[in-house]
Amino acid sequence: MNNDKYSIQRLVSDLECLLRMSVEAESSLDGWYIFANEIEENIYEYNLHEKIPEFVIHYLADADIRFKDKVYSSSQDTEMKRILSDLKGM
């Protein structure tokens, strides 16, 4: 990632991309987590954790749970979409 300036808008874009990444097999979790870890590093490096709901950090850590529990996955994805909509308005 280009970290010259990691803004809320860039975070939203990255999270939308992550949301679109399909985790259909357990083996695809590795790629998902690599990208999620990069996003989380940027969140803390650019102090965005102070401007976003804590849910975002939990979402970045819970892909394995969402993979195993489709109901949980659906509710988390719905909440993430709502948060992304709110962040777009910032």
N, C-alpha and C positions, 0 to 999 in steps of 0.2 A: 504494500500500500504506500501511496505517497502521503507522507505525514506532514507536509509543509504547513497545512492548516486543517486540522480535523474539526469540523464544525458539526452542529446539530444536523444540518442538512446532509452532510456526508454520512453521519451516523445513521440517519433515516434511510438513506440510499443503501448503505451496507446491510442494515437490518432487513430491509425489504428483499434484498438479494438472498440473504440467509433464510428468510421465510420461504422463498421459492425453491430453495435447495431441497430436493426430495431425499428423505432418509427411508428408503424402502428395504434396505438390508443393513444388518448390523455392521457390515464392512464399510458402509458409506458414512458411518458416524465419525470415522477418523478425519475425513476431509471436512465435514461439518464443523468439528471441534477445532480444527486448525484455523479456519476462518473466524469462528466465534472467539477464539483466544486472541487473534489479531485485533478484533473489534474491541474486546475488553481491555486490552493493553492501551489502545488509543483512548478509550473512555477515561481511563485513569491518568494517562499522560497529559491529556488536555483538560483535565478537571471537569469533564462532562458528567461525572457521577453525581455532582452536586446539582445538576439541572434536569436529571431524568429520574423517573420512578425506579425504585430498587428492583422492581419486577424484571426490568431489562437484564440486570445482572443474573438473576435467577434463571431467566429464560436461556441465557447463554450457557448455563451449566446443566440444563435438564433435558438435553436431546435424547439421552439414553432412556429416560423415564417416558418421554413422549413416544419413543419408538415402541415401547412395551405396552403402553396404555393409550389407546386411541381416543378415549373420552377425555382424558387429561390433556392429550395433545390438542384436541379440538378446542377445549376451553382456553388453553394457553395461547394458541394461535389467534383466537378471537380477541383475547385481551391485548396481545401484541399489536394486532391491527388497529385496535382502538387507541393505544398509546402512540403508534406511528401517526395516526391521524391528528392527534393532539400536538405531537412534536412538529408536524408540518406547519402548524399555526404559529409557531414560536418565531 
